[in-house]
């Protein structure tokens, strides 16, 4: 697990001074997999197949046409720790002649929550999206019952969409009770 701000003797603002939000690299895959697995368990009570998750993570890291991961990395002296992640995938909009960036797989290590880590990642995504001529907007989906995440998303300026998402999931199908 990642060390906490208290372990570093830091408070939130100096942490942001040492926080680097960057594109993920293949050497980040193991941490991304552990973050994604923790997020699925925490938010949906799902235990993911770690081999499948690793293969899916590598597939995205090696195929920028599918999307990309961004990570929040704390840099201090010779120590670098990943504190959070998010994934971007693309959805083409014929109505807008552009692509929406979908924010997915958002995770911030619990020890680092409420330290503006997600806010910094979101700001980085928005700045990049706004300067990309083929990007028409940014979207994300969130589990209906995840009120805490929804509150965070509203705080950074995201608003609920008028669309509901329907799906047929061939891998992680839900059973209705």
N, C-alpha and C positions, 0 to 999 in steps of 0.2 A: 504494500500500500504506500501511497505517497505521503511524505511528511507533511505536517500541518503548518499553518502560518506561525503558530505558537512555537513549534520546534525550531523555526528560523528566527524567532524574536521579531517578527514583522507584524505591522498592522496593514490594513488593506491598501492605502494609497502608495506606500513604498513598494508593495508587491507589484502593483501595476507598472511601476517604473522599471521593474526587472522582468516583466511579462512580455514574451514574444509570441505573437500569433502568426503561424506560418503554415504553409502547405505541409501535409504529412509526407514522410518518406518511408520507404520499405522497412527501415530499421525501427520504425514506430509501431509496426504491425502488432506485436505482442501486447503492447499497452492498449492499443485501440481495441483489440479483441477482448481484453479483460474489462475495459470500460463498457463496451457494447453489451457484453454478457451481464455485467452488473446492472446496467440500465434496463435491460429486458426483464431481469428478475425483480428489480425494484419497482418498475412502473406497471408491468403487466403480469408479474408472477410467472414468467416463462423462463425455463432453463433451456438455453440454446445449445445445439450441437456445436461444440467448440471447433471441431475439424471443419465443418461446413462454414462456420463463421470466419475462421482464419482464411479459408480459401476465398470466401466472398470479399474479405478485406483486401487480400492480395490482388484479386481480380480488379477491384476498383483502383487501387494504388498503381497498378500497371496499365490501366486503360483510362486516360484522362477524357476520352470521348464519352465515358459513362458518368463521370463526375469526379469529385475529389474530397479528401478529408482535410480539415484544418484542425490544428492542435494549438492549445495554449501551453506554452513552455516557460517555466520559471528558470531563469539563468542567474546563477550566483557563483562567482569564482569559477571553478572547474566543474561545478555541479549543475546538471540540467535535469529537470523533472517535468513530465507531462502532467498537467493539472486538469485538462479538459479536452474535449473534442466535439466536432460536429462534422456531418457529411453533407455534401451538396450533390444532388442529382438534377437532371434536366428534364423539363417537360416543354415540348414545342407547342406554341399557340399560333394557330393559323389566323385567328382573329387579330392578333397583335404583330404577326410576323416577327416573333421573337421568342426567346426561351425564358420560362420561369426557372429560377433556381429554387429547388426544394431543400430546405434545411431538415435533416434527419439525424438520427443517432446522436442526439445532443446528450452530453454527459459531462458533469464536473465532479471531480472527486469530492465526496462528502466533507472531508476536512477543509476544503477550499470554497465551499458554497458561501454565498452572501459576501463574497469578496470582489464582485464585479468581473469575475472571469468570463461568464457567458456574455455579459454586456460587451466586453472587449472583443470577443470572438464575433458577436453580432455586428458591431460597428465595422470590423474589418471586412466581413462579408458584404455589408451594405455599401461600403466605399468601393469595393471591387465591382460589385454588380452595377452600381450607378455609372461607372466609367467603362463598362463593357457594352458596346453598341448593340449587340444582339440579345441582351438581357432586358426583358420587359417587366420583371418584377421578382419578388422573393415570397415564397410561401413555406409554410410548415404545417405538419399535422401533429396533433397531440392527443393522447388517450383522453377520452371524454371525462373520466373521473380524476384526472391529474390536475386538480385545482392549483396546486403550488406552481407547477410549470406554466399553467395558463396565466397566472398572476405575473410571473417573470416576463413572459412574452408580451403582455400588455404594457408592462413598465418600459420596455425598449421600443414601444411604438407599433407593435404588430396588432392587428385587429382581427376579430373572428370573420371568417369568410361567409358568404351566403350559400356556399356549397357544402353538402354533406358528402362524405366519402363512402362509397360502396365497393366491395371487393369480393373476389373469389380467390382465396389463398390456397395454393396447392401444397405448400410446405408446412405452414404453421396454422392450419385450419382450426378454428374454434368450434367447440361443441356447445350448443345452446342448452341452457338449463331451464 
